[in-house]
C-alpha cells in the first residue's frame, strides 16, 4: 500500500470529492478502508482546504462535515504530544469532555427515551420531553466557551477555517433546538415530524461531540501552550458551564511546564502545520507566532493604555467615548468632576470649565440635596447606584449614578453618571437580528 504524503493527500481529496459530488457513503468508506489504516486530523482538514481553494463553497464543507467525520471515524490518529495535563480536573479539555458525557446521557437516556413514550401515546410525558429539550438548550454555554475562548486562541495561531465551520454548525444546532421546542407547543404537531426533528438534533449534537474530541482537541493540544490553557480555564468562569458544577481551578504543574519547555520547537512546528491548512481560504495570511503581541506582558508603545481586558491607544479610547450612545461624567472621591465624554448628541451641555468643579454646584439648588444624599450613600457603602428618568423637550432622559470602588480594597473611588436619551429605545418592539440586513 503506497503511503507517501502526496499519495495520501490525493486519495483523501478523491474521497471527499466523491462525497461532495453525491457519491454513496459506502463507496467512500470502502475506498478509504482500502487505502488507509488511519489518518491525521491535519490530513483531513488540509484536503478540505484544497477543495475550497479549488472553488468549493466553504458552506458545503459545513453541510457535509458530518459525513466526513463518519467516513474517517475510528481512523483518526491521536497524534498530539500532550503530557496529559488535559486529563486533570479543571483543565478546559477535561471540562469539555465531562460536559459531553452529560450531554450524551441527556440525549439518549432522557430525550430519546421520553420521546418514545410520547410516540407510544403517553401524552403525560410530553411536558417532560419539552423540559428535557429546554435542558439541552443549556448547551449554549458549552458552545460559547468553545467559540469565545478556544476558537480565539486557534485564530491567534493562524487556524481560522475550522472555527468558522464549527461555529456555523453550533448555530444550526441552537436553531434546531429552538425549533423543536416551538414545534412541541404547536397544536398540530405530529409524531413523525417530531421524530425527524429530534433524530436530527441528536445526530448533529453527537457528531459535534465527535468533532470536538477527535478533531479539535488533538489539534489544539499540539499547538496551545500551557499558559494558553490556564487563561482559558480562568476565563471560562466568566461564561459559565453546562450541566456541571463549577470545576476546580486549574493551573499547570511545575513538571508539566518543564516538559513543555523541551517541546517548544515541536509546538512551533505544529502551529505552522495547522495554520498552513487554512492558508488558502483565510482572508488574511496566517499569523506569525513570533510577532504575536501579548498585551499583558509586552512592552507598551507610546500612547497605549493597558486595561484589565485589553490595550488601547489614547486616540482609540477617546474615539470610543465619542461614539458611545450615552453621556459619561466621572466625579472623584472628593466630589469634584474629573472627566466627561464628548458624544454627538448630548442630553445636557458640558464644557471644560466643569473639570475640577464640585459636582454639587453643577446642579440647580432644588436638587442639590438629593445629589449630596446619593454621594454620601456611595461613600458610606449604603448604596451602589441610583436612577432617575425625566421628560425634556419631547425626549425621555434616563439618568443613572454608579459608585466606583477599588476591586481589591473596596475603597470608594468616585461616582459615574450615565445619561441616555431613551426616546427611540422605548419604541422598540419585536426583533431585528444581525442577519436581517435592516441596516
Secondary structure, 3 states (H helix, E strand, C coil): CCCCHHHHHHHHHHHHHHHHCCCCHHHHHHHHHHHCCCECHHHHHHHHHHHHHCCCCHHHHHHHHHHHHHHHCCCECCCCCCCCHHHCCCCHHHHHHHHHHHHHHHHHHHHHHHHHHHHCCCHHHHHHHHHHHHHHCCHHHHHHHHHHHHHHHHHHCCCCHHHHHHHHHHHHHHHHHHHHHHHHCCCCCCHHHHHHHHHHHHHHHHHHHHHHHHHHHHHHHHHCCHHHHHHHHHHHHHHCCCCCCCCCCCCCCHHHHHHHHCCHHHHHHHHHHHHHHCCCCCCCCCCCHHHCCCCCCCCCCCCEEEECCEEEEHHHHHHHHHHCCCEEEEEECCCEEEEECCCCCCCCCCCHHHCCCEHHHHCCHHHHHHHHHHHHHHHHCCCCEEEEEEEECCEEEEEEEEEEECCCCCCEEEEEEEEEECCCHHHCCCCCCHHHCCC
